[in-house]
Amino acid sequence: MKSFLQTKEWAEFQRAVGRPVFHYDHDGISAYIVRHDVSFGKNYLYIPHGPATIDQHFISFLKNLAREQKSFYVKMEPMDDSIAQTLMHFGFRTSRKELQPKRTVVLDVTKSEDELLAAMHHKTRYNIKVAEKHGIIARPSEDFETFWKLMEQTSKRDNFGLHAKNYYQKLLTAPGLKVDLILALKDERPRHDNPDHALAGAIMLTHGDTCYYLHGASDHAHRAMMAPYALHWGIIKYLKEQGIQYYDFWGVDARRYPGVTRFKLGWGGREIEYPGSFDLPISNFWYYMYKLVTKVI
């Protein structure tokens, strides 16, 4: 099954947040191509998690589209290792600037709760119990404003960038996408009775048999209550009720995010590694200027 990043519904969401999207469909090759605008009035074309095969006609299409859109490079992040060598043959080069995670952790939630608990790191099990003792529960919510406040706090604390506020709002209401907001709460009282009781939250997207943890945040001031553990344990139980098979924690990187990586690995899931990111320069001058400015390509 293809990635949710290569669905018509995700393409429509990208358009809704202001990114032009193009579709290639020829000789069994299908790909949605998203234009990302950057500084200096420049842009690049991006193909997330696809396509499964490529040929010369597709590469020619990309080059022509890039020239039409005045894009200075094309970025592709395939899911299949077999594509990597073919990309290099067509002039792509490896890139350190990854938009989607190269490594992730996927948990099989069809196992019983006892089996899931047994496979966890002992500290994860302990922290779930701590959260339960504090009365933390997780449940679906429509309280976006509380989640947004948590996101702002987490962004400042952990020094990571956020999308615009309406990006998350549009994601939660995107037609055709199954997206849920889950909050970890101090108790089960309705929010209007206790407006400050949300301690952690997550935006989840379900596609096929898998649920993806796309965005998350937590209240650092009450970290001793271990709300993130109650949040994800609650999500796992919710997914089991929904008949979902897999929970994708959506990205680990021990070098850049050691704490988050330890947290995700502690749930006992299986690590998966994708081929990574590949770039095809269209304008060598602007590509290397961008590389110099960002220092991450």
N, C-alpha and C positions, 0 to 999 in steps of 0.2 A: 504494500500500500504506500502511495506517495505521501510525502510530508505535508502537513497542513500549510506549510509555507508555499506550497505549489498548488494550492486549491484556488478555484474561482472566488470563493468567499474571502480568503485572505487577500487576494488581489483587490477585491472591492473595498476591503477595509483600508488597504494601503492608499487607494484613490481617495477614500474619505478623509484621510489625514493629510492629503495634499501632495502625494507622490504620484507622478505619472507611471502607468503600468502598461507594458506591451506584452503581447502574447504571440509566441511562435508555435505553430502546429503543422508539421510537415513530415511525411515519411516515417511516422511512428515516434517522432521526437516532439515533445510538448514542453514548453517552458514559459513561465511568467517572469518577466524581466522588469525590475523596478528601478526607476531613476532616482538617485539620491543627490540632492543639491548640497554643495559645500561652499566654502568661502571663495571670494574673488569672482563670483558669478559662474563658477565652474560646477560640473557634475560628473558623476560616473554611473554606469549601469551595473546592476547587481542581480545575480541569479542565485537565490538561496535554495539549497538542498535539491538541486536538479540541473539538468535532466539526467535520466538514467543512461542515455547514450548520446553521443554527439557525432557529427560528421562535418565535412567541409562546407556543405551548404548552410548549416547552422552557424558555423564560425563566420562565414561571409555575411550572413544576415546580421550578426552581432556587430561586425565592423561597420557595415553600412548604417545600421541604426545608430551606432555611436557617433558617426560623422554627422548624421542628420540632427542628432540631439546635442552636438558639440560636446560630447562626453570625452574626457581625456583618458579614461581607461574602463575596462570591464572587469568586474570581480565575480568569481563563481566559487561557491562552496558546495561541492557535491557530497553525496552520502556514500557513494560506492568507491572503494579503493581502485577499482579497475579503470575509473575515469581519469585518475590523476596522471598516469603516463600519457594518455591520449591528449590531455590538456597541454602538457609540456611539449608534445609533438607539434601542437598548433600555435606555439609561441607564448603560452601562459608561463608565469613564473610563480614560485611559492611566495606567500606573503605572511607576515606576522600579524597583520591587522585582520582579526577575525570578527565578523559581525555575529555569527552564531557560534555557540560553544563547540570547540573541537572534541572535548571529552565531556561525558555526562554519566549519570548514575541512574539506572532503571531498576525499579523494584517490582517484583511479581506479587501483586496484591491478591491473587487468587489463593494464596496460601492461607492457612488458618491464622487467627490472631496469635495463638501460642507459637506457631512456627515462625511468624514474623518477629515476635519478641525474642525468640531464641537466637535468631540470626543477627540481631542488632548488637552493636557495641554495648558493653555493660553500662557505660556512662549514659548512653541514650536511654536505655531502659530505666535507669535510676532517675533521670531528669523527667521522664514521662510521669513517674510516680510523684515527683516533687510538684509538678504542675497540677496533678490530680488532687494532691493534698491542699493546694491553694484554691481549689474550686474552679480551675480554668477549664472552659469547654470551648469547642469549636463548632461553628454552624454557618451555613450560607447566610449572606446578608446583602442588603441593598444600600447600606450606609457608606456610600462612596466618600463623603466628606471626611469621615473619621479615618478611613484608609488613607486618604490623601495626606492628612496631617501626619500619620505614621510614616508615609513615604518621604515627606519633607524632612522629618527628624532623622530618619535613617540615612538619607542622602548626605546630610550635613555631617553626621557622625562618622560614616564610613567613606566619605569623600568619593561618591560616584554620581554621575550625571543622571538627570531625570528627563523623560520626554515631557512635552507640554502637558498640562493637566487634562486638556480635552482629548489627548491621545488615549489615556486610560479610560476616560468616559466613553469614547467611541468604541473602544475595544469591548467594553462590557455590554454594549448594545448593538454590536455589529451583526447585521442580518446574516443568517446561515451559519454563524459560528456559535458553538456551545461554550460560553465563557461564564465562570462563576467567581464571585467574590466570597471568600471565606474569612471570617474574623474569629480570633481567639478572645473570649470574653471572661471577665472575672466571675460572672454568675449568669444566670439565665433571665435576669430581668430585662424588659424591653429597654432599648437605648434611651427613650425619653425620660425614663425613671432614673437613669444613671449614665449621663453622657460621656463619662471619662473611663468607662470600664473596658474598652477594647485595648488589648495589649500587643496584638500581632495580627497580621493579615496577609492574604495571598490572593493573587489573581490566577485562576486556573483555566486552561483551555483543554477541552476534550475533543479528540479526533480519532474516530475508529475505536480501537480497543485500548487507547492510551490517553492518559491525562498528563498535561505538561504544566509544571510549576513555572510560570512566566515571570511574575513579579511578586516580591515580598517585602515586608517591613515589620519592625517591632519597636516597642517602647523600651528604651535602654534603662530608664529610671526604675522600672520594675523587673529588671532582668533576673533577679533572684527567684521569681515565680516560674521561670522556665516556660513562658507562654509559647515560644516557637515550637517546643516539643509537643505541647498539647495541640497546637495548630496542625502540625503535620500528622500526628497520630489520629486526630479527628478527620483529617482529609483522607487518610488511608481507609479508615472505617467507612467514611461516606462513599468512597469509590467502590468498596466491596459491596455496599448496598446497591449501588448503581450497576453492578455487573461489569465494571471496568477491569481489564486484566493487568495493565501496567501503569506505574506511576514514574514519570520521567522528571527527575529533579532539575533538569535543564542547565547543566553546565557545572564543571568543577575545574579548578586551576590552582594547584597547590602553591605555585610561585606567586601569583597575583592575589589570590584570595584564600590564604591558608585556613583561616577560621571557618569560613563558609564551606570550604571543601571538607574539612574534618566533620562538620555538622552533617553534610549530605552523605558522606561515606559511612557515617555511624549507623545509618538505617539498614545496612546490610544488602544493598542493591548490587547489581552487576555493572561494572564499568564498561562503557562503550566509547570507542575512539573513531572519529571520522577523519577523512583525508586532510582536512584543513582548508585553507583559503588560497585561491589562485587568481593572479591578476594578468590581464592582457593589456599592456600599454597601447593606447591609440596615438597619443601625443607624448613622446618620450620626454620632451622638455617639461610639460606641465606635470607629468607623472613623477619625475624626479624632484621637481620643485615641491610638490605635495609631500613626497617622501621626506624631503629635508625639513619641511615645516612641522609635520606630524611626528617624525622620528620613530614611527612605529611600523611602517609598511615593510 
